[in-house]
Structures are given as structure tokens and as C-alpha cells.
Amino acid sequence: MKTIRILLFALVWLSCAWFGSWEFNPNNSTRLFAAISMVEDGDATIDEFRDLTIDKAIFGPHAYLDKAPGMTLMAVPAVALADAVTGERASSFVMALGDPSLARFLRLRLRLATAIGPAVLTAIAAVLLFDMAASTAGSGAGVGAGLFAALAYALGTPIWGWSTTIFGHAAVAALYVIAVWCFWRASLTQGRWPALIGGAALGWAVVVEYQAVLAGSAIAIWAVWRVWPSPRRWLLLGLAAAGGVVALLPLPLYNLFAFGTVFKVGYSGVVGFEGMQQGLFGLTWPRPILLWEILFGERRGLFWVAPVLLIAPLGLATMADERRTRDVAAMVAAVILIVLMVNAAYVYWDGGNSTGPRHAMPAVGLLALCLAPWWAGLKPAGRWAAGAVLGVSIGLNLCVASAEIAAPPEFRFPIWSAVIDYRFLRGDLRTWPSEWFGWSTWGGLYLYGTVAVPLLAVLILRARRYCGLPGA
């Protein structure tokens, strides 16, 4: 089991760090600009970069990050490291979108930020999801079920692609999985560290994306219910609360640093997006028609880019039928429902440039958890069929992660038109060998395959020893 965990972490981290996203994508760049300003200028303004991004907040004469600060704060070490090693600073470059030197400067810092941030979080979450799924699936199929769920989550959905960015979606999805595993583990072992870390994961999720507090509250309520029978409940809940408070502290401290007050956030100064003035920073009422679009619509439908998740409702029903997992099923259902409702209530529900419904991504980890009990109940032939569906999902998301995670909104059925046909088949890919060592993009992709495929094969062979996969 230990070897499987190590190999799984390595495969997922490598897969996320190998590919990249466009450094001038506004959601990437505005977060990166703020991190650069914090490191190089000692302030949070992005005045020198204001013409390079449409995503910004304006307060008085200054421009700022218009997002929650979590991903920017996570990018600060990468910027500081790159600056120290290269000796370069942003002020040395021409501030123009077409300047290749500036693009390379930003690209290095973005790649480092994703490698030590979202890629690590997604890899950790994949291992913990494997552990929880393997333990709760029951019978000798537990290891195979856990591996199926973990691979589906990390490589069979757009979580893979979003982990190559410093958007907050993949990070929040991972933090939800980490929190759920921690509270589940704390309830079984009465462990203090899992309770502390679980609270911290939920707290940091809010620093990354403010709306994470909504679905995170469902996890917190479940955690209270889960540990309540324990004689150490007050200790565990106190540690969880302490972890959450400590993890939340950077939010008011950033606001104080950036704006001089803890009561101002970047979203209140957004320019160019009038819809953000509706409701609470763009959140109004869920529209039922949008739920269809989020799940099945040809432009943003989740199941077009992650067909393996079509099975998740069956797994959720299986979890709900089992007494020992009924509480987990209730929590998972609540989190999924809240995330979907929030997405359907958002004025910019489609996410602009996005492959799949990016605002629904925080639910993906727990959706994938539902796959494990369903897989465990299959006969060998059914597991082969499920493996084929997972293979299709991984193939689709390899195209997405290597070619385009932010498909433009004007494309219909973007998984084909914007990603596979327009970019992937033409070799318009982003791999680190092609970006930094002059390899062709296809060469960079083939090298990834020569490393990742053996890793995956060893994972499967190891899992078969536990009678968890077809053919065992």
C-alpha cells in the first residue's frame, strides 16, 4: 500500500507539473502580478501591469488583484525563488503582451507556482482519496476501487488541467478532499493532527475562494457529527477550529496589507464586469436551466469532459445504502449540491474561457469518491468496461491539460473544436521540455508518455496483488 501511495503521488504530481497554461490568461496573470509586486516592490498594487489584464480591482489611483488572495500568497515563494536564482525583476521588461522576454519571465514563475502549489495539493488529495476510498469500499476490491477513484479524480477530469494553473478551482477541490479525509481519520483514531489539519484545509479553502465557505460548511457540520460520539470531541473540535482560524488569518492580514483595512476585499473594486454588482459579488439565485448546462450542456457540460463521473450517482446511491458510509454519502451529496447551486447562481456561471464548468470543479473530488463503492461491486467484465470509460476520460483530459484548459466561449462543443481539433491535433501544446529545452511539442508529450505510462502500469500491477483490478 505504501508503494502504491508513493507511485500515485508521483504520477499525479508529474502529470500536473509537466504541462502548463498560458501565462497571460487574466486569471493566471492577475494573481501572478500581485505576487510579483509583493516580492519585488513590497506592496500589493499591480499598477505597472494594469494594462496586461482585464481582471483587476481599482481603488483610487491604484490597481489590485480582484480575487481572493490565496493562490497569490501560494505563488509568492515561487516568485521569490525564481527572482533569486535568475536575478531578474519585472521592471527590467517591456510591459507588453507581445514581448517574448516578459512572457518567459512570467512563464517560469507560473510553472514553479503550479508545481509547488496546485500540483502538490492535487497529488496529496489523490493519495488521500485513494486511502479513504480503499478503506470504505470494503471487500478485497478496496485497493482497486480506491485507485480507480483516485485516477478518475486527478487524471480523468479537468482537475488535471486546472492543476496546471493558479486558478483556485483545483486547489479548493483538493482541500475539500484533504479536509474530509482528515475528519474521517480523526473520527476513527481520535488523532489530534488530522483534526487540526482538517480545520486548516477548510480555512485555507476560503482564503483561496471566498465561496468555498458554503460547501465547506457542510463538511464542517459533518465533521462535528462524525466526532461527536468521541470522548475527546471537545479536544478534536477545538483543534479543528484552531486550525481553521490560523489558516484564515492570512486573509485579513492581506486585506490590511493591501488596502489598509481588513474590511475591504478585491471583489468590491472589480472593473469591467458589471455582473459582479448583482447580488453578492455576482451570486444571485440558482437557475435550474443552468444545472443542465453545467452537467450536460455542449459548451460547458461536465460529463462531456469527464464521462467517468456519469457513474458517480450510482456510487453515491451505493454509499447511501450502506450504514457505515451513509453519513459520508449525506455529506458528499450536500457538498455537490451546494457547489452546483453556487455555480448556477453566479452571473458568470460559464466561467468565460473554460474547458468544462470550472466553477463546479470543487465538487469533483467528492464525486470521484463515489466511484469506489460502485466499482467494488462490479464483476470482472464490468470492471474492464469501467476501466475503458476511465481510459477515455484520461485521454480527453490529457488533451485538455496539454493543449487548452481555458477554451474560448465562442466555440461550440469545445472539447473537440477548441481543444482536440484546434490545438491538440495541430501540436499546439505546452510541455516543459518544449518550453525550456527546445524540444518539439510532440517530443515533450512523448517523453511524458515514456515516464507516465510505466508509472501507471506499475501502479496497476501493484494494485492487482490486492485483488483490486480486473484480471487479478
Summary of the structure (lengths in Angstrom):
residues: 472
radius of gyration: 21.5
end to end distance: 16.2
largest distance: 66.1
contacts: 1773
relative contact order: 0.13
helix: 71%
strand: 3%
